[in-house]
Amino acid sequence: MPKVTFIGSDDKQTQIEVPVGHSLMEAAIHANINGILGECGGSANCATCHVYVESGNLDALPEVGVVEEEMLDATSSERTEKSRLSCQLFMTEALDGLVVRLPPTQA
């Protein structure tokens, strides 16, 4: 099963297995990753699952959609070129080894 490493704002690293087809947000909430809120349940309406994609097969990431683009402008932590909503990142075998950093705040 593919794995993702979450780096907390305290630099603590947690690697979890994510089933193919599941969003990173779903997996993080299921694994009790501190810092992913997912208040809207994954519908890209709250930006409380904001992450910074640090490394991995970046070419395998899906394009940022229109709704995600708008919500990334509403994140409580600074938006950067690495910003994504983890509810919009669905695991594939090609994303195995992805590393994401959590922002200092989500709300």
Phi and psi in degrees as a GROMACS rama.xvg file:
@    title "Ramachandran Plot"
@    xaxis  label "Phi"
@    yaxis  label "Psi"
@TYPE xy
-62.8942  152.429  PRO-2
-122.829  149.686  LYS-3
-130.069  140.869  VAL-4
-106.798  126.136  THR-5
-101.942  129.565  PHE-6
-109.156  117.82  ILE-7
-73.145  168.605  GLY-8
-65.1087  -15.1582  SER-9
-93.9273  8.51026  ASP-10
72.5378  5.84966  ASP-11
-69.7378  130.811  LYS-12
-103.26  133.121  GLN-13
-131.416  119.931  THR-14
-100.396  131.906  GLN-15
-131.486  155.462  ILE-16
-86.4834  138.716  GLU-17
-126.086  118.982  VAL-18
-60.2116  141.007  PRO-19
-56.6297  132.933  VAL-20
96.1609  -15.067  GLY-21
-88.7635  149.169  HIS-22
-79.2844  155.453  SER-23
-61.9296  -34.8351  LEU-24
-61.7648  -48.0162  MET-25
-57.2888  -47.3202  GLU-26
-63.973  -41.0438  ALA-27
-64.799  -42.7912  ALA-28
-65.2912  -43.5122  ILE-29
-61.52  -34.714  HIS-30
-90.8175  6.64401  ALA-31
57.6329  41.5575  ASN-32
-71.8767  117.885  ILE-33
-69.9831  125.563  ASN-34
116.547  -8.7355  GLY-35
-109.006  115.078  ILE-36
-94.9962  -47.8238  LEU-37
58.5288  45.4929  GLY-38
-60.2417  -28.7914  GLU-39
-90.6528  -0.417519  CYS-40
78.8882  11.2455  GLY-41
103.491  16.198  GLY-42
-96.5007  13.0461  SER-43
59.8898  40.5543  ALA-44
-118.328  6.75727  ASN-45
-136.981  -22.9891  CYS-46
64.4596  21.9428  ALA-47
-93.7131  16.9188  THR-48
-124.803  24.9759  CYS-49
-59.7746  134.658  HIS-50
-138.027  161.343  VAL-51
-109.163  119.143  TYR-52
-77.5413  113.903  VAL-53
-88.8243  -46.2281  GLU-54
-161.58  169.78  SER-55
128.472  -166.11  GLY-56
-80.1188  81.3781  ASN-57
-63.6091  -26.8265  LEU-58
-67.4467  -19.8845  ASP-59
-85.971  -7.73737  ALA-60
-71.1407  143.204  LEU-61
-70.0039  158.068  PRO-62
-63.0479  151.75  GLU-63
-73.7072  122.912  VAL-64
-81.3773  172.088  GLY-65
-60.1642  -47.3117  VAL-66
-65.307  -44.26  VAL-67
-61.9211  -41.174  GLU-68
-56.7971  -45.6852  GLU-69
-65.0519  -42.7714  GLU-70
-69.9043  -32.2125  MET-71
-63.4376  -24.7203  LEU-72
-75.7162  -9.57502  ASP-73
-110.205  12.8204  ALA-74
-69.6271  148.624  THR-75
-77.5054  -26.5345  SER-76
-97.9117  158.475  SER-77
-53.4885  134.142  GLU-78
-83.4433  136.249  ARG-79
-129.462  -179.553  THR-80
-67.323  -13.3348  GLU-81
-94.7682  -3.66022  LYS-82
-70.7914  136.154  SER-83
-147.706  159.997  ARG-84
-94.2933  123.498  LEU-85
-67.4031  -18.1037  SER-86
-71.9522  -15.0045  CYS-87
-102.856  3.55818  GLN-88
-107.83  104.336  LEU-89
-98.9249  131.745  PHE-90
-65.949  136.245  MET-91
-132.229  165.572  THR-92
-60.0926  -33.3116  GLU-93
-67.2528  -20.1395  ALA-94
-91.6153  3.16707  LEU-95
-54.1878  128.908  ASP-96
94.097  2.70721  GLY-97
-59.1545  142.076  LEU-98
-123.376  125.525  VAL-99
-125.735  145.26  VAL-100
-108.898  138.901  ARG-101
-86.7592  142.596  LEU-102
-74.5941  166.449  PRO-103
-62.7532  -33.3165  PRO-104
-140.451  156.432  THR-105
-119.633  -22.2182  GLN-106
